[in-house]
Amino acid sequence: MTEDFYDILGVSRDASEEEVERAYREAVRNYHPDVSDDPEAEEKFKKAQKAKEVLTDDQKREQYDQLGHEQYVEAEKHGATGEGGRGRGGDPFGGGGGFGDVQDIFDQFFGGGSRSRSRGGRDLKTGLRIDLETAYHGAEKELTVTRPEQCADCNGRGHPPGTDSRTCPECNGRGQTTRVSQTAFGRVQQQTTCRRCEGEGTLYEERCGTCGGEGIVQNRATLTVEIPAGIQDGQTLRMDGEGAPPEGGSGPNGDLLVEISVSDHPEFERDDADLLKREAISFPQAVFGDTVTVETLDGTVEFDLPDGTQSGETFRLEGKGMPRLRRRGNGDLYVQVQVVTPDSLNADQREALEAFAEAGGEEIDVEQGFFDRLKNTFG
């Protein structure tokens, strides 16, 4: 039995658009290919994306409910869904418009552009720089943005309350004008927004002095954004409803997209959820082995250094890397050891090392010095 769109999102057939959106966001968190280890994540993500596209469009959803899953999919292949389809009594295979835009999934949670929201305001974009420790632990950060907001003096109308008005003579109050042109396919009518009244259908005698008739003013706002543990450089967080209001003041605000920049760290290099650190060890530690203490982003840890360790060897400390964004567990910390020799030796140290070299058949070059040759050998 084919899984229908309601089953894919796990919602009932009478679910509201808000419930569908909520279920879709949950599916994104679980199955987006950039944040999921599930081998079927990409396929599940595409199904959820398609389900959301249909169930949040009133006309497509009506067609889907009438036709059922199998017939709807077949009708879609023939271009019979959307405008002009069966949803309002038309021929189920009678042609018609295609599908509306499907907003990219990463725009929903981790960024990617400033597309306007359906029936709402514009998305805005800003940036925030954090250090690697903040990316590791997560935090709440304040940021200040300048954004358009509805003018409080005129409530977004663009004119003072009680302003005298009259019907726009250009469009006769319709807010749109119609232009008829003759083409090879016959007479074509094209409707456009009235330029004189800007689609309102009404002309007002006075403009709001605060916003100049725009209905929008630029204000500074201080917001608190939650930085999730494990976020990576270049990813974007979405703050719902913190963007620009819609034109005319009707409908929800857009969203604010916060692009995160993670500063380089002096001790750690990052590769996704893994970290690399270089750790200095002494020549005796490399020869005889030792328990080495290493600083991580979450305190100190110890690991056993085996005897005979070579300079440049790398050791993996499982689970000591960065948190995996919106997933369980951490990456790994890779510790690359470097043998470091002292700048000078006392008489006892020099005698002991020369004896060591002689026991191994080394010729002692007094002019160069044994430790100088060790430096050359181990880099």
Helices and strands as residue ranges (DSSP letters): H 5-9, H 17-31, H 41-55, H 58-67, H 69-77, G 86-88, H 105-109, E 124-130, H 132-137, E 139-150, E 165-167, E 176-183, E 186-193, E 202-204, E 216-227, E 236-239, G 247-249, E 256-262, E 268-271, E 274-282, H 283-288, E 290-296, E 299-305, E 314-317, E 333-340, H 347-359, H 370-378
